Amino acid sequence: MTHFADLMPEVLFLDDAHNILREELIEKRISYKTKKYYATHITPSLKEEIIQTKRKMRKRAEEEILRRVNTIHLYLLDPGRQEYISHEQIFQTYMKA
């Protein structure tokens, strides 16, 4: 890892589907590192699966962050908005499904 941004998709909790991907990624990494340490056969696809899972998680995290930022933008543009409400209330009111 060279940047904190590389770790972001793995530390965010977005939903159950994202959490399942994180758990699968952890299992794949453990398997990969164990096989590498004990010099057993590492399937070339395992490393690629890890990379693809990380890409999928990053894409999902980026999409969700953009969705939330855009929702806050909509809230701020609304002249009739209720001031001093929580993020949760903003997301419930302004977030597009």
C-alpha positions in Angstrom: 0.0 0.0 0.0 1.4 3.4 -1.0 -1.6 5.7 -0.2 -4.3 5.8 2.4 -6.8 6.0 -0.4 -5.8 2.4 -1.3 -7.1 1.3 2.0 -10.4 3.4 2.1 -12.6 0.9 0.4 -11.6 -1.7 3.0 -12.3 0.4 6.0 -15.6 1.8 5.0 -18.8 0.1 5.8 -21.2 0.8 3.0 -23.7 -2.1 3.2 -23.8 -5.9 3.6 -22.7 -6.6 0.0 -19.6 -4.5 0.5 -18.9 -6.2 3.8 -19.1 -9.6 2.1 -16.6 -8.5 -0.5 -14.3 -7.3 2.3 -14.5 -10.7 4.1 -13.8 -12.5 0.8 -10.8 -10.3 0.2 -9.4 -11.0 3.6 -9.9 -14.8 3.1 -8.1 -14.6 -0.3 -5.2 -12.6 1.2 -4.8 -15.1 4.0 -4.8 -18.0 1.5 -2.3 -16.2 -0.8 0.1 -15.2 2.0 -0.1 -18.7 3.6 0.7 -20.4 0.3 3.5 -17.9 -0.4 5.0 -18.4 3.1 5.0 -22.2 3.0 6.1 -22.2 -0.7 3.1 -24.2 -1.8 1.5 -23.8 -5.2 -0.1 -20.4 -5.6 -2.6 -20.3 -8.4 -2.0 -17.3 -10.6 -5.7 -16.6 -10.6 -5.7 -16.0 -6.8 -3.5 -12.9 -7.0 -5.7 -11.6 -9.9 -8.8 -12.3 -7.9 -7.4 -10.2 -5.1 -6.7 -7.4 -7.5 -10.2 -7.6 -9.1 -11.9 -7.7 -5.7 -10.0 -4.6 -4.6 -10.9 -2.8 -7.8 -14.6 -3.7 -7.3 -14.5 -2.5 -3.7 -12.8 0.8 -4.7 -15.3 1.5 -7.5 -18.2 0.9 -5.2 -16.7 3.1 -2.5 -16.0 5.9 -5.0 -19.6 5.7 -6.3 -21.0 5.9 -2.8 -18.8 8.8 -1.8 -19.9 10.7 -4.9 -23.5 9.9 -4.3 -23.3 11.3 -0.8 -21.4 14.4 -1.8 -24.0 15.1 -4.5 -26.7 14.6 -2.0 -25.2 17.2 0.3 -24.8 19.5 -2.7 -28.5 19.2 -3.4 -29.3 20.0 0.2 -27.1 23.1 0.1 -28.7 24.3 -3.2 -32.2 24.0 -1.7 -33.3 27.5 -0.6 -36.1 26.1 1.6 -33.8 23.6 3.3 -34.0 23.0 7.0 -30.8 24.1 8.6 -28.8 22.2 11.2 -30.0 18.7 10.4 -27.9 15.6 10.6 -26.3 13.9 7.6 -28.7 11.0 8.1 -31.7 13.3 7.7 -30.1 15.0 4.7 -29.5 11.6 3.0 -33.1 10.4 3.8 -34.6 13.6 2.4 -32.4 14.4 -0.6 -30.7 11.1 -1.7 -31.9 9.7 -5.0 -32.5 5.9 -4.9 
